[in-house]
């Protein structure tokens, strides 16, 4: 089990996205809570995710720099970003403070495929392996000796409760997710469980191991709790709220207007519930611009970087021309090589949700013409392109 290569763990594919950590103040006005003072605290070209409040003044998250993912810490007092560790042989994910300790834990995925759970010295970054017989994927500390987590077993995620001191791991449930939180005013923990194509919120008593369904969240698999027992779930650019004890339906908690907050995933609040942190994808505009620069520079690698592996290219509305990044490479490599005057100028760009429409003026082989292209973004990559005749 210890040396299992984690081929299907979601953080591998997710880590290719360009995501940011956004921080907000939670305030109450006229009896209603709302978010204000939004700030991008990662501001990094690449993967930033899995925010965790070390305390009310310090936010931890996984952040990619120089091609590797390390544990970042953002100080709310001086607005400074620094790193706890540097691990050239691997990358750290899901950093969290260890209870009754200054140190942090994280899941480390090494370049050789080994995935393990470590403790990191807060000052020096020195690591110590905590669990040897379980491939931890998404952890949460219940207390200083008890870890609740989803772990990889036979290419699936299963719920475990681990006693760090006794070195025991007890399997609780199968087909679970990545979001774990303590339920306010209780001794319970919430976890996500998949039922068909939908996700459900369940409670777990880590001591008795009893579980119970709380509610369904459709396709949303990330949640957090407010102190009054309200669940917050993100979907696209909206955060919804639902209190299992008093509400019959979900309602909008906050809808973001910033186009750089898309497909919100991880969400968490601090202990005093006056701060909220989320992970969000950057604007589709950035991906469209990235591929445009690669196109104009006739740089095939830069051009292909924003596209998904299985990208589909159509003639509008639904004629499939070709599919796949390899086919795109075959077509554009000789085109770039044989077209020294190639240039595309965007005359107008419209961003609507996960779609970008570009009105273009293209020059190629001494000829100039107007073109219209639509780029559709899925999971942080351009998944479809539609060219209009």
Residue frames relative to the residue before (quaternion, step in Angstrom):
aa qw qx qy qz dx dy dz
X 1.0000 0.0000 0.0000 0.0000 0.00 0.00 0.00
X 0.6436 0.5711 -0.3278 0.3901 3.57 0.89 -0.94
X 0.7821 0.3497 -0.1740 0.4854 3.59 0.93 -0.84
X 0.2956 0.7687 -0.5148 0.2381 3.57 1.22 0.41
X 0.3311 -0.7164 0.5750 0.2157 3.57 -0.93 0.86
X 0.3309 -0.7900 0.4928 0.1537 3.55 -0.58 1.21
X 0.0771 -0.8570 0.5091 0.0225 3.55 0.40 1.24
X 0.8037 0.3238 -0.1480 0.4767 3.57 0.95 -0.77
X 0.3781 0.7347 -0.5027 0.2542 3.61 1.13 0.17
X 0.5268 -0.6884 0.3957 0.3033 3.60 -0.74 1.03
X 0.6194 0.5745 -0.3830 0.3736 3.64 0.95 -0.63
X 0.5696 0.5926 -0.4011 0.4043 3.62 1.13 -0.41
X 0.7183 0.4131 -0.2588 0.4964 3.58 0.78 -0.97
X 0.6504 0.5321 -0.3254 0.4335 3.56 1.00 -0.80
X 0.6321 0.5781 -0.3373 0.3906 3.55 1.06 -0.71
X 0.5842 0.5782 -0.3802 0.4241 3.60 1.23 -0.17
X 0.5784 0.6161 -0.3732 0.3829 3.61 1.21 -0.29
X 0.3944 -0.6520 0.5830 0.2818 3.51 -1.35 0.35
X 0.1283 0.8052 -0.5573 0.1569 3.56 -0.16 1.31
X 0.2103 -0.7740 0.5885 0.1018 3.55 -1.26 0.52
X 0.3852 -0.6756 0.5760 0.2519 3.54 -1.34 0.40
X 0.0840 -0.7898 0.6073 0.0198 3.57 -0.79 1.06
X 0.1790 -0.7867 0.5879 0.0588 3.55 -1.01 0.93
X 0.0528 -0.8017 0.5953 -0.0103 3.57 -1.00 0.90
X 0.4103 -0.6378 0.5836 0.2903 3.52 -1.35 0.38
X 0.2455 -0.7277 0.6193 0.1634 3.56 -1.10 0.76
X 0.0247 0.8001 -0.5968 0.0549 3.60 -0.64 1.12
X 0.3182 -0.7296 0.5727 0.1961 3.54 -1.27 0.43
X 0.0456 0.7842 -0.6146 0.0722 3.54 -0.77 1.09
X 0.8405 -0.0112 -0.0460 0.5398 3.55 -0.80 1.09
X 0.7200 -0.4729 0.2365 0.4494 3.53 1.00 0.90
X 0.6915 0.4349 -0.2808 0.5038 3.60 1.27 0.02
X 0.3883 -0.7192 0.5313 0.2228 3.54 -1.04 0.83
X 0.0529 0.7907 -0.6088 0.0364 3.56 -1.10 0.72
X 0.4654 -0.6739 0.5086 0.2659 3.54 -1.31 0.34
X 0.0239 0.7830 -0.6202 0.0397 3.57 -1.00 0.90
X 0.8108 0.3196 -0.2034 0.4461 3.57 -1.39 0.08
X 0.1157 0.8242 -0.5429 0.1123 3.58 0.83 0.96
X 0.0136 0.8005 -0.5964 0.0579 3.54 -1.03 0.87
X 0.3447 -0.6935 0.5928 0.2210 3.57 -1.04 0.83
X 0.1283 -0.8437 0.5189 0.0503 3.60 -0.32 1.21
X 0.6378 0.4955 -0.3482 0.4758 3.61 1.23 -0.08
X 0.0441 0.8602 -0.5079 0.0143 3.56 0.98 -0.94
X 0.4607 0.6813 -0.4029 0.4016 3.50 0.92 1.03
X 0.3992 -0.7088 0.5287 0.2423 3.57 -0.91 0.89
X 0.6847 0.4107 -0.3194 0.5104 3.57 -0.07 1.30
X 0.7621 -0.3878 0.2927 0.4279 3.52 -1.33 -0.41
X 0.1285 0.7322 -0.6614 0.0997 3.55 -0.93 1.05
X 0.2124 0.7989 -0.5265 0.1985 3.59 -0.57 1.08
X 0.7958 0.3718 -0.2485 0.4083 3.52 -1.47 -0.07
X 0.0675 0.8288 -0.5509 0.0710 3.61 0.69 1.05
X 0.0045 -0.7766 0.6290 -0.0343 3.55 -1.15 0.74
X 0.3527 -0.7307 0.5443 0.2130 3.58 -0.89 0.95
X 0.3157 -0.7355 0.5771 0.1621 3.55 -0.55 1.24
X 0.7124 -0.1839 0.1055 0.6690 3.53 1.20 -0.79
X 0.7445 -0.4154 0.2613 0.4527 3.60 -1.21 -0.12
X 0.7410 0.3939 -0.2245 0.4953 3.60 1.21 -0.28
X 0.7548 0.3309 -0.1820 0.5364 3.59 1.24 -0.09
X 0.1163 -0.7868 0.6051 0.0361 3.56 -0.86 1.04
X 0.2029 -0.7574 0.6105 0.1115 3.57 -0.90 0.97
X 0.1521 0.7729 -0.6143 0.0462 3.57 -1.20 0.48
X 0.5190 -0.6002 0.5013 0.3452 3.54 -1.30 0.33
X 0.0329 0.8211 -0.5637 0.0840 3.57 -0.76 1.04
X 0.3226 -0.7554 0.5432 0.1741 3.56 -0.92 0.96
X 0.0977 0.7606 -0.6356 0.0891 3.56 -0.91 1.00
X 0.8489 0.0475 -0.0664 0.5222 3.55 -1.01 0.88
X 0.7365 -0.4625 0.2357 0.4338 3.57 0.96 0.85
X 0.7348 0.3295 -0.2446 0.5400 3.61 1.21 0.11
X 0.3907 -0.7235 0.5292 0.2094 3.56 -1.18 0.65
X 0.0056 -0.8057 0.5899 -0.0536 3.56 -0.66 1.17
X 0.5913 -0.5627 0.4427 0.3711 3.56 -1.36 0.05
X 0.1457 -0.7964 0.5850 0.0476 3.55 -0.56 1.22
X 0.1064 -0.7660 0.6278 0.0882 3.56 -1.24 0.50
X 0.1489 -0.7848 0.5996 0.0495 3.54 -0.89 1.02
X 0.2516 -0.7796 0.5625 0.1120 3.55 -0.74 1.15
X 0.3468 -0.7703 0.5017 0.1863 3.57 -0.57 1.16
X 0.5944 0.5905 -0.3637 0.4072 3.59 1.19 -0.43
X 0.8156 0.1780 -0.0821 0.5443 3.58 0.86 -0.95
X 0.4168 -0.7425 0.4370 0.2897 3.59 1.34 0.12
X 0.4598 0.6797 -0.4437 0.3600 3.57 1.06 0.77
X 0.2504 -0.7573 0.5905 0.1225 3.54 -1.10 0.84
X 0.0901 0.7739 -0.6222 0.0763 3.57 -0.93 0.92
X 0.4069 -0.7136 0.5226 0.2282 3.57 -1.32 0.10
X 0.4470 -0.6966 0.5022 0.2507 3.55 -1.06 0.83
X 0.8303 0.0851 0.0164 0.5505 3.58 0.94 -0.84
X 0.1338 -0.7308 0.6514 0.1539 3.51 -1.41 -0.05
X 0.0088 0.8213 -0.5658 0.0730 3.57 -0.49 1.23
X 0.2251 -0.8220 0.5067 0.1302 3.63 0.09 1.22
X 0.6985 0.4863 -0.2858 0.4404 3.61 1.05 -0.68
X 0.8216 0.0856 -0.0388 0.5623 3.60 1.21 -0.08
X 0.3802 -0.7089 0.5420 0.2431 3.53 -1.33 -0.22
X 0.3421 -0.7525 0.5361 0.1712 3.55 -1.11 0.78
X 0.0529 -0.7884 0.6128 -0.0090 3.55 -1.09 0.86
X 0.8375 0.2027 -0.1604 0.4815 3.56 -1.31 0.47
X 0.1211 0.8102 -0.5651 0.0984 3.65 0.69 0.98
X 0.0475 0.7928 -0.6039 0.0670 3.57 -1.02 0.86
X 0.5103 -0.6124 0.5042 0.3322 3.54 -1.22 0.51
X 0.3639 -0.7041 0.5671 0.2241 3.56 -1.01 0.86
X 0.5000 -0.6806 0.4347 0.3127 3.65 -0.68 1.02
X 0.8362 0.1347 -0.1413 0.5126 3.56 -1.15 0.77
X 0.6760 0.4103 -0.2830 0.5428 3.55 1.09 0.73
X 0.4424 -0.6607 0.5273 0.2995 3.57 -1.25 0.36
X 0.6069 0.6071 -0.3401 0.3840 3.56 1.23 -0.40
X 0.3358 -0.7324 0.5592 0.1951 3.55 -1.30 0.27
X 0.2817 -0.7212 0.6001 0.2010 3.53 -1.31 0.33
X 0.0265 0.7866 -0.6169 0.0028 3.55 -1.29 0.34
X 0.4393 -0.6263 0.5674 0.3048 3.51 -1.32 0.43
X 0.1173 -0.8041 0.5797 0.0604 3.58 -0.80 0.98
X 0.1383 -0.7671 0.6244 0.0505 3.51 -0.90 1.04
X 0.2359 -0.8014 0.5387 0.1092 3.56 -0.40 1.27
X 0.6404 -0.5527 0.3832 0.3710 3.54 -1.25 0.47
X 0.6543 0.4965 -0.3235 0.4699 3.59 1.19 -0.41
X 0.6362 -0.5687 0.3127 0.4172 3.60 1.30 0.17
X 0.5422 0.6175 -0.4151 0.3903 3.61 1.20 -0.22
X 0.1058 -0.7883 0.6055 0.0288 3.54 -0.99 0.90
X 0.0818 0.8112 -0.5655 0.1249 3.54 -0.67 1.18
X 0.4289 -0.6941 0.5308 0.2293 3.53 -1.33 0.37
X 0.0553 -0.8421 0.5343 -0.0487 3.56 -0.63 1.21
X 0.3262 -0.6483 0.6396 0.2535 3.47 -1.46 0.29
X 0.1394 -0.7859 0.5991 0.0635 3.58 -1.05 0.84
X 0.4547 -0.6671 0.5215 0.2761 3.54 -0.90 0.97
X 0.4888 -0.7095 0.4236 0.2795 3.58 -0.68 1.09
X 0.7312 0.4218 -0.2343 0.4822 3.59 1.05 -0.74
X 0.8017 0.3190 -0.1504 0.4826 3.58 0.84 -0.94
X 0.3992 -0.7236 0.4699 0.3103 3.58 1.18 -0.54
X 0.4012 0.7201 -0.4780 0.3033 3.61 1.26 0.04
X 0.2646 -0.8051 0.5184 0.1139 3.57 -0.88 0.99
X 0.0727 -0.7599 0.6453 0.0298 3.53 -1.28 0.65
X 0.4142 -0.7211 0.4936 0.2546 3.58 -0.74 1.02
X 0.2756 -0.8004 0.5185 0.1210 3.58 -0.86 1.03
X 0.7981 0.1042 -0.0340 0.5924 3.59 0.96 -0.85
X 0.2298 -0.8215 0.5132 0.0950 3.56 -0.57 1.15
X 0.7811 0.3878 -0.1667 0.4601 3.59 1.04 -0.76
X 0.7009 0.3820 -0.2647 0.5410 3.58 1.18 0.50
X 0.3111 -0.7382 0.5680 0.1886 3.57 -0.92 0.93
X 0.1618 -0.8222 0.5429 0.0564 3.55 0.15 1.34
X 0.1822 -0.7813 0.5897 0.0933 3.55 -0.97 0.93
X 0.8047 -0.0174 0.0642 0.5899 3.58 0.75 -1.09
X 0.0817 -0.8554 0.5115 0.0031 3.60 -0.29 1.23
X 0.0027 -0.7551 0.6519 0.0697 3.55 -1.40 0.18
X 0.3575 -0.7371 0.5353 0.2059 3.56 -0.84 0.99
X 0.2634 -0.7449 0.5950 0.1470 3.55 -0.90 1.01
X 0.7334 -0.1594 0.0832 0.6556 3.54 1.11 -0.80
X 0.7717 -0.4045 0.2186 0.4393 3.59 -1.24 0.05
X 0.7612 0.3358 -0.1947 0.5195 3.61 1.19 -0.42
X 0.7164 0.4316 -0.2340 0.4957 3.61 1.27 -0.20
X 0.0711 -0.7879 0.6117 0.0041 3.53 -0.79 1.10
X 0.1564 -0.7369 0.6512 0.0921 3.55 -1.00 0.94
X 0.1505 0.8212 -0.5326 0.1389 3.59 -0.69 0.98
X 0.3420 -0.6282 0.6238 0.3152 3.50 -1.39 0.08
X 0.0945 -0.7997 0.5929 0.0036 3.55 -0.90 0.97
X 0.5035 -0.6588 0.4764 0.2923 3.54 -1.19 0.62
X 0.0905 0.7602 -0.6351 0.1024 3.52 -0.79 1.13
X 0.8355 -0.1010 0.0276 0.5395 3.57 -0.57 1.18
X 0.6892 -0.5198 0.2658 0.4291 3.55 0.89 1.04
X 0.6542 0.4176 -0.3484 0.5255 3.59 1.11 0.66
X 0.4459 -0.6809 0.5095 0.2794 3.57 -1.26 0.34
X 0.0384 -0.7911 0.6102 -0.0181 3.55 -0.87 1.07
X 0.4735 -0.6846 0.4905 0.2582 3.54 -1.15 0.73
X 0.0150 -0.7953 0.6052 -0.0322 3.54 -0.90 1.05
X 0.1790 -0.7016 0.6708 0.1604 3.50 -1.36 0.45
X 0.1050 -0.8221 0.5595 0.0074 3.56 -0.61 1.18
X 0.2448 -0.7203 0.6316 0.1494 3.54 -1.08 0.86
X 0.3389 -0.7836 0.4866 0.1853 3.57 -0.28 1.28
X 0.6735 0.5105 -0.2943 0.4464 3.57 0.97 -0.88
X 0.7496 0.3770 -0.2061 0.5035 3.59 0.90 -0.93
X 0.3220 -0.7769 0.4768 0.2557 3.58 1.32 -0.28
X 0.4594 0.6394 -0.4773 0.3903 3.53 0.85 1.08
X 0.1434 -0.7756 0.6110 0.0679 3.56 -1.18 0.69
X 0.1031 -0.8148 0.5702 0.0174 3.58 -0.61 1.15
X 0.3102 -0.7573 0.5472 0.1757 3.57 -0.68 1.10
X 0.2068 -0.8128 0.5401 0.0705 3.56 -0.87 1.05
X 0.8175 -0.0897 0.1328 0.5531 3.58 0.78 -1.02
X 0.3709 -0.7139 0.5503 0.2237 3.57 -1.25 0.46
X 0.8132 0.2921 -0.2047 0.4598 3.57 -1.39 0.19
X 0.3464 0.7411 -0.4987 0.2865 3.56 0.82 1.01
X 0.4788 -0.6989 0.4751 0.2381 3.54 -1.34 0.24
X 0.6887 -0.5249 0.3680 0.3388 3.51 -1.31 -0.50
X 0.6649 0.5306 -0.2914 0.4376 3.59 1.24 -0.27
X 0.0463 0.7937 -0.6000 0.0893 3.56 -0.61 1.22
X 0.1001 0.7925 -0.5945 0.0924 3.59 -0.92 0.93
X 0.4716 -0.6180 0.5341 0.3321 3.54 -1.20 0.50
X 0.3819 -0.7157 0.5401 0.2241 3.56 -0.96 0.91
X 0.4950 -0.6963 0.4249 0.2993 3.62 -0.64 1.06
X 0.8589 0.1238 -0.1161 0.4831 3.52 -1.22 0.74
X 0.6730 0.4078 -0.3156 0.5302 3.55 1.01 0.86
X 0.4658 -0.6395 0.5191 0.3234 3.56 -1.33 -0.02
X 0.5274 0.6680 -0.3667 0.3757 3.55 1.33 0.28
X 0.2688 -0.7148 0.6224 0.1714 3.50 -1.39 0.35
X 0.2938 -0.7355 0.5747 0.2061 3.58 -1.07 0.69
X 0.0100 -0.7706 0.6370 0.0162 3.54 -1.19 0.64
X 0.4391 -0.6903 0.5155 0.2548 3.55 -1.26 0.42
X 0.0631 -0.7927 0.6064 -0.0039 3.53 -0.99 0.94
X 0.3500 -0.7582 0.5145 0.1947 3.56 -0.88 0.93
X 0.0568 -0.7674 0.6387 -0.0042 3.51 -1.03 0.97
X 0.7939 -0.0847 0.0099 0.6021 3.56 -0.08 1.28
X 0.7800 -0.2543 0.2213 0.5272 3.58 -0.68 -1.12
X 0.6789 0.5000 -0.2750 0.4620 3.59 1.27 -0.19
X 0.3830 -0.7029 0.5558 0.2240 3.53 -1.34 0.41
X 0.1493 -0.7731 0.6124 0.0702 3.53 -1.22 0.64
X 0.3636 -0.6878 0.5812 0.2384 3.56 -1.22 0.60
X 0.0444 -0.7894 0.6121 -0.0132 3.54 -0.85 1.07
X 0.3377 -0.7078 0.5754 0.2321 3.55 -1.26 0.42
X 0.1212 -0.7720 0.6217 0.0535 3.54 -1.23 0.62
X 0.2158 -0.7139 0.6485 0.1526 3.52 -1.07 0.83
X 0.3397 -0.7915 0.4652 0.2042 3.63 -0.24 1.22
X 0.6462 0.5189 -0.3270 0.4541 3.58 1.18 -0.45
X 0.7759 0.3223 -0.1713 0.5145 3.59 0.77 -1.05
X 0.3584 -0.7552 0.4551 0.3066 3.57 1.34 -0.42
X 0.4055 0.7121 -0.4761 0.3191 3.61 1.22 0.31
X 0.1111 -0.7878 0.6037 0.0508 3.58 -1.04 0.82
X 0.0056 -0.7950 0.6062 -0.0221 3.57 -1.22 0.59
X 0.4584 -0.6834 0.4956 0.2778 3.57 -0.97 0.85
X 0.2521 -0.7721 0.5690 0.1284 3.56 -1.04 0.88
X 0.7578 -0.2540 0.2151 0.5612 3.59 0.74 -1.07
X 0.4476 -0.6560 0.5299 0.2975 3.55 -1.33 0.12
X 0.1948 -0.7934 0.5685 0.0967 3.57 -1.16 0.63
X 0.4966 -0.6563 0.4197 0.3828 3.60 1.24 0.40
X 0.8151 -0.2354 0.1697 0.5013 3.62 -0.74 -1.00
X 0.5222 0.6400 -0.4178 0.3783 3.61 1.24 -0.09
X 0.1183 -0.8304 0.5433 0.0369 3.59 -0.80 0.99
X 0.6655 0.4327 -0.3130 0.5215 3.61 1.28 0.23
X 0.0481 0.7886 -0.6105 0.0554 3.57 -0.98 0.88
X 0.0011 -0.7368 0.6619 0.1378 3.49 -1.44 -0.13
X 0.4177 -0.7124 0.5191 0.2201 3.57 -1.32 0.27
X 0.2999 -0.6854 0.6285 0.2127 3.53 -1.24 0.62
X 0.6700 -0.5387 0.3216 0.3968 3.62 -1.11 0.55
X 0.6772 0.4970 -0.3052 0.4485 3.62 1.09 -0.56
X 0.6189 -0.5794 0.3341 0.4119 3.58 1.27 0.18
X 0.4788 0.6549 -0.4421 0.3825 3.57 1.25 0.29
X 0.2965 -0.7390 0.5810 0.1683 3.57 -0.98 0.91
X 0.1613 -0.7541 0.6285 0.1012 3.56 -1.04 0.84
X 0.0094 0.7854 -0.6190 0.0029 3.58 -0.95 0.88
X 0.3032 -0.7524 0.5516 0.1943 3.61 -0.97 0.79
X 0.0520 0.7639 -0.6428 0.0213 3.53 -1.19 0.66
X 0.8127 -0.0669 -0.0376 0.5776 3.54 -0.53 1.28
X 0.7750 -0.3026 0.2188 0.5099 3.65 -0.50 -1.10
X 0.6139 0.5322 -0.3357 0.4767 3.57 1.24 0.47
X 0.1945 -0.7235 0.6441 0.1547 3.55 -1.22 0.63
X 0.1789 -0.7877 0.5848 0.0742 3.55 -0.78 1.09
X 0.2243 -0.7723 0.5810 0.1256 3.57 -1.25 0.46
X 0.0562 0.7807 -0.6194 0.0609 3.52 -1.22 0.64
X 0.1431 -0.7683 0.6192 0.0770 3.56 -0.86 1.00
X 0.4037 -0.7574 0.4561 0.2353 3.63 -0.38 1.21
X 0.6863 0.4998 -0.2919 0.4404 3.59 1.11 -0.56
X 0.8243 0.2472 -0.1036 0.4987 3.59 1.08 -0.58
X 0.7179 0.4495 -0.2544 0.4668 3.61 1.13 -0.49
X 0.3311 -0.7324 0.5625 0.1938 3.54 -1.18 0.64
X 0.7958 0.1283 -0.0607 0.5887 3.57 1.14 -0.59
X 0.5545 -0.5833 0.4750 0.3559 3.53 -1.33 0.31
X 0.0752 -0.7809 0.6186 0.0442 3.57 -1.15 0.66
X 0.6041 -0.5815 0.4044 0.3650 3.58 -1.25 0.37
X 0.2534 -0.7435 0.6051 0.1295 3.53 -0.93 1.01
X 0.7732 -0.1815 0.1317 0.5932 3.59 0.98 -0.88
X 0.1264 -0.7636 0.6286 0.0757 3.55 -1.06 0.82
X 0.3152 -0.7798 0.5183 0.1546 3.56 -0.73 1.13
X 0.2897 -0.7595 0.5633 0.1480 3.55 -1.06 0.85
X 0.5422 0.6211 -0.3895 0.4106 3.59 1.27 -0.34
X 0.3921 -0.7468 0.4823 0.2366 3.61 -0.61 1.08
X 0.6157 0.5399 -0.3493 0.4555 3.61 1.26 -0.17
X 0.6395 0.4293 -0.3440 0.5371 3.57 1.27 0.28
X 0.1923 0.7804 -0.5547 0.2153 3.54 -0.08 1.40
X 0.8551 0.0895 -0.0596 0.5072 3.55 -1.22 0.57
X 0.0173 -0.8267 0.5606 -0.0448 3.54 0.68 1.15
X 0.1182 -0.7933 0.5935 0.0666 3.56 -0.97 0.84
X 0.8258 0.1909 -0.1237 0.5160 3.61 -0.18 -1.21
X 0.0084 0.7897 -0.6111 0.0535 3.55 -1.02 0.87
X 0.1236 0.7950 -0.5822 0.1170 3.59 -0.92 0.89
X 0.2191 -0.7482 0.6084 0.1484 3.57 -1.24 0.49
X 0.5113 -0.6275 0.4794 0.3391 3.57 -1.23 0.42
X 0.7346 -0.4579 0.2798 0.4153 3.56 -1.30 0.23
X 0.7204 0.4142 -0.2500 0.4970 3.59 1.04 -0.70
X 0.3823 -0.7807 0.4270 0.2489 3.57 1.38 0.08
X 0.5223 0.6003 -0.4584 0.3959 3.58 0.97 0.82
X 0.7106 0.3231 -0.2459 0.5745 3.57 1.33 0.20
X 0.0705 -0.7785 0.6227 0.0333 3.56 -1.11 0.75
X 0.1060 -0.7893 0.6035 0.0394 3.57 -0.97 0.90
X 0.0542 -0.7962 0.6026 0.0063 3.55 -1.04 0.82
X 0.3203 -0.6652 0.6242 0.2554 3.52 -1.40 0.24
X 0.0551 0.8039 -0.5892 0.0600 3.58 -0.88 0.92
X 0.4905 -0.6353 0.5094 0.3103 3.53 -1.20 0.60
X 0.5297 -0.6251 0.4717 0.3258 3.55 -1.17 0.63
X 0.6947 -0.4701 0.3367 0.4278 3.56 -1.28 0.22
X 0.5483 -0.6030 0.4666 0.3436 3.59 -1.07 0.71
X 0.5098 0.6579 -0.4020 0.3816 3.57 1.23 -0.47
X 0.6491 0.5401 -0.3162 0.4324 3.57 1.01 -0.86
X 0.6588 0.4988 -0.3122 0.4688 3.60 0.98 -0.80
X 0.6408 0.5168 -0.3262 0.4646 3.57 1.00 -0.81
X 0.6718 0.4892 -0.2979 0.4698 3.57 0.98 -0.81
X 0.6211 0.5594 -0.3361 0.4341 3.57 1.06 -0.77
X 0.6946 0.4494 -0.2887 0.4820 3.59 0.87 -0.88
X 0.6004 0.5642 -0.3570 0.4403 3.60 1.13 -0.61
X 0.6520 0.5076 -0.3175 0.4652 3.59 0.95 -0.85
X 0.6467 0.5105 -0.3198 0.4679 3.58 0.99 -0.80
X 0.6197 0.5491 -0.3195 0.4609 3.56 1.09 -0.80
X 0.7185 0.4548 -0.2581 0.4586 3.57 0.78 -1.03
X 0.6882 0.4427 -0.2750 0.5048 3.58 1.15 -0.55
X 0.3314 -0.7598 0.4799 0.2872 3.57 1.37 -0.12
X 0.3793 0.6941 -0.4871 0.3702 3.54 1.10 0.94
X 0.3218 -0.8063 0.4606 0.1849 3.57 -0.10 1.26
X 0.6699 0.4981 -0.3149 0.4516 3.61 0.94 -0.80
X 0.6581 0.4938 -0.3058 0.4791 3.58 0.97 -0.84
X 0.6389 0.5352 -0.3157 0.4536 3.57 1.06 -0.79
X 0.7299 0.4478 -0.2422 0.4561 3.61 0.89 -0.91
X 0.5072 0.7057 -0.4056 0.2831 3.60 1.12 -0.59
X 0.7259 0.4384 -0.2907 0.4431 3.68 0.80 -0.79
X 0.6225 0.5793 -0.3383 0.4030 3.60 1.22 -0.30
X 0.4923 -0.6433 0.5010 0.3048 3.55 -1.18 0.64
X 0.6643 -0.5210 0.3652 0.3923 3.55 -1.24 0.48
X 0.7833 0.3004 -0.1426 0.5252 3.58 1.01 -0.82
X 0.1393 0.8330 -0.5231 0.1141 3.58 1.11 0.67
X 0.1923 -0.7695 0.6009 0.0991 3.56 -1.08 0.81
X 0.1631 -0.7908 0.5869 0.0593 3.56 -0.90 0.99
X 0.0913 -0.8279 0.5531 -0.0188 3.55 -0.64 1.20
X 0.3034 -0.6056 0.6721 0.2992 3.45 -1.47 0.10
X 0.4847 -0.6984 0.4397 0.2899 3.56 -0.64 1.14
X 0.5809 -0.1785 -0.7920 -0.0583 1.57 -1.98 1.54
X 0.8581 0.0597 0.0225 0.5095 3.65 0.94 -0.70
X 0.4301 0.6786 -0.4907 0.3372 3.59 1.12 0.56
X 0.2776 -0.7823 0.5382 0.1461 3.58 -0.44 1.23
X 0.2611 -0.7788 0.5558 0.1276 3.57 -0.70 1.13
X 0.7523 -0.2400 0.1652 0.5909 3.57 0.94 -0.90
X 0.2526 -0.7694 0.5751 0.1160 3.55 -1.31 0.30
X 0.7622 0.4071 -0.2908 0.4109 3.56 -1.12 0.73
X 0.5504 -0.6396 0.4415 0.3051 3.52 -1.10 0.83
X 0.6162 0.5519 -0.3545 0.4358 3.62 1.07 -0.61
X 0.6557 0.4919 -0.3061 0.4841 3.58 1.01 -0.81
X 0.6219 0.5318 -0.3394 0.4639 3.58 1.05 -0.73
X 0.6312 0.5327 -0.3208 0.4635 3.56 1.02 -0.81
X 0.6506 0.5285 -0.3125 0.4470 3.60 0.93 -0.91
X 0.7041 0.4735 -0.2648 0.4583 3.56 0.99 -0.83
X 0.7652 0.4126 -0.2153 0.4449 3.57 0.82 -0.96
X 0.5535 0.6225 -0.4055 0.3764 3.64 1.09 -0.51
X 0.7236 0.3930 -0.2717 0.4981 3.66 0.71 -0.89
X 0.5937 0.5712 -0.3630 0.4353 3.59 1.12 -0.63
X 0.6591 0.4912 -0.3008 0.4835 3.59 0.94 -0.87
X 0.6700 0.5222 -0.2981 0.4353 3.57 0.94 -0.93
X 0.7807 0.3678 -0.1703 0.4756 3.58 0.95 -0.87
X 0.6968 0.4264 -0.2717 0.5087 3.61 1.24 0.14
X 0.1029 -0.8554 0.5050 0.0527 3.62 0.39 1.18
X 0.7154 0.4309 -0.2709 0.4787 3.63 1.10 -0.52
X 0.3180 0.7874 -0.4821 0.2157 3.60 1.27 0.23
X 0.2222 0.7579 -0.5930 0.1569 3.57 -0.91 0.95
X 0.1007 -0.7810 0.6155 0.0332 3.52 -1.07 0.84
X 0.1028 -0.7814 0.6147 0.0332 3.57 -0.82 1.05
X 0.3268 -0.7383 0.5557 0.1983 3.58 -0.85 0.98
X 0.2706 -0.7773 0.5522 0.1326 3.56 -0.63 1.16
X 0.7868 -0.0697 0.0660 0.6098 3.56 1.09 -0.75
X 0.0800 -0.7930 0.6035 0.0243 3.57 -0.99 0.86
X 0.0881 -0.7830 0.6155 0.0187 3.56 -0.91 1.00
X 0.1351 -0.7735 0.6162 0.0609 3.57 -0.89 0.98
X 0.0763 0.7824 -0.6105 0.0963 3.56 -0.77 1.08
X 0.8161 -0.1160 0.0323 0.5652 3.57 -0.27 1.27
X 0.7868 -0.2623 0.2150 0.5157 3.56 -0.70 -1.09
X 0.6207 0.5347 -0.3416 0.4606 3.59 1.22 0.41
X 0.1248 -0.7592 0.6356 0.0631 3.52 -1.20 0.75
X 0.1096 -0.7765 0.6183 0.0521 3.57 -0.90 0.97
X 0.0959 -0.8039 0.5869 0.0101 3.57 -0.73 1.13
X 0.1887 -0.7055 0.6697 0.1347 3.52 -1.02 0.91
X 0.0851 -0.8555 0.5094 -0.0370 3.57 -0.45 1.26
X 0.1923 -0.7195 0.6504 0.1492 3.52 -1.33 0.47
X 0.0862 -0.8460 0.5255 -0.0274 3.55 -0.26 1.36
X 0.1209 -0.7516 0.6447 0.0696 3.53 -1.13 0.85
X 0.1746 0.7715 -0.5920 0.1544 3.57 -0.85 1.03
X 0.8538 -0.0161 -0.0276 0.5197 3.56 -0.84 1.07
X 0.7413 -0.4492 0.2190 0.4481 3.54 0.90 0.99
X 0.6748 0.4520 -0.2874 0.5077 3.59 1.26 0.03
X 0.1443 -0.7824 0.6013 0.0738 3.56 -1.04 0.83
X 0.0808 0.7917 -0.5985 0.0921 3.55 -1.04 0.79
X 0.4684 -0.6482 0.5183 0.3030 3.56 -1.28 0.38
X 0.0475 -0.7846 0.6181 0.0080 3.55 -1.17 0.69
X 0.2013 -0.7568 0.6102 0.1203 3.55 -1.28 0.43
X 0.0085 0.8120 -0.5810 0.0545 3.58 -0.76 1.07
X 0.1651 -0.7597 0.6220 0.0934 3.54 -1.13 0.74
X 0.1351 -0.7859 0.6021 0.0396 3.56 -0.82 1.07
X 0.1374 -0.7885 0.5972 0.0523 3.57 -0.83 1.03
X 0.2071 -0.8077 0.5470 0.0744 3.57 -0.72 1.11
X 0.0238 0.7741 -0.6311 0.0441 3.56 -0.98 0.94
X 0.8485 -0.0146 -0.0260 0.5284 3.59 -0.83 1.03
X 0.7468 -0.4671 0.2282 0.4147 3.54 0.85 1.01
X 0.7082 0.3670 -0.2609 0.5437 3.60 1.24 0.28
X 0.5217 -0.5898 0.4971 0.3645 3.57 -1.24 0.41
X 0.1557 -0.8384 0.5205 0.0432 3.57 -0.39 1.25
X 0.7980 0.0789 -0.0326 0.5966 3.59 1.17 -0.56
X 0.1001 -0.7581 0.6415 0.0615 3.53 -1.21 0.67
X 0.0982 -0.7782 0.6192 0.0369 3.56 -0.97 0.94
X 0.1443 -0.7728 0.6142 0.0685 3.56 -0.79 1.08
X 0.2902 -0.7594 0.5646 0.1426 3.55 -0.94 0.97
X 0.3715 -0.7226 0.5382 0.2240 3.57 -0.91 0.88
